[in-house]
């Protein structure tokens, strides 16, 4: 029993060390990306397009829904509690600081993270990685770095988009349900917003983007020989990304409290 | 290579392999299916970094090479993969030009087009180059993989079953081009089940079984061997 636990712990530690090594290598390569690789630029543009542009409609729908519900419910409940201005603070904390980065991260994990793991895993199976090595290209640099930059950039932009739709777009939805002066809404929002809200939202989206990209790439590259490994790795990559983002969220919240 | 072993999970694919590949010679690896021929070829080409033992390229340990040294080594080699291994997300044009761009990142478009035209001409390849590899048949992909392997005019050519999937009309031309590579003095390391072609090309053989080298030597040494295990191999693979 003790031996088995010891072996399991050793295996997990080795896997963790390998993942950290992969992460550090990817970060190092990212710094050299622009000067070294004009051939990877197309992958980067495609990644931003796939992760960012194609997720716009889903993000818009969710952020509008969340924002509208908060405004309608807040307008009904908060005046009863004698503090109607609390609505703006709730909107900022829920949409900008918490749900914006997290919901965007979950959507990107489900759509793009899983796609990255599957694509890279299939490339391993079809020996495309070996083909890269055979022409002197490190596949991690060639394929991993554009995905890291692309997913992180798209994550930051989509988070801004989520916030805009959540805070402004949802006003319009709520306005149809229960009319509400826009000027008053905007003034209240701006008065309650501080720089820490913006920084917190940015840091979270940046960190979540890195987590999703690194985890998805790592699991894709870890596929070894069989096609059956691909779905297994994809499921693991989704789970690890979500858990990683939640842990990072808690750490960032604690640090910026 | 010195005492090379390659293990995947708990399975030993190659065990204690030591061999010297000579410059300008053609070495053919022979053995039953699943004996580790493709793995040995890829280990030799430096494509599997996680091995035990050492693979030396001109005296330098491949696993200890820095990125530049590794790139420099790979630019001097070309690899024809068994299943083509073309980059599925790129056009055929990009598949062919990427190895050139790695070697010469600032090459002009006109020069690139010239190299592409010359290379596709080698195999009379006439398919449009703006399409993806998925649009090609298995045989065409294999031919294109050959073109990608030779586009940078490498000194060392690795080939994994070069003639499989290719229809008869093209096999003759492909063999002719590989013969030409040999005549140009290229170093060739390959696997083929086409024994007539193997006999024609081989300066030396490696006989592989169960991930171990059973025998290795020049064609004459192997053919004249009185070792009963080698004789069985010759009867089963080389002379059949």
Interface residues (C-beta under 8 A of the other chain):
Chain A: X38 X39 X119 X123 X126 X127 X128 X130 X131 X132 X133 X134 X135 X136 X137 X138 X224 X225
Chain B: X8 X9 X42 X45 X46 X47 X67 X70 X71 X72 X73 X74 X75 X77 X78 X79 X81 X83 X85 X86 X87 X88 X89 X98 X99 X101 X102 X103 X105 X148 X149 X152 X158
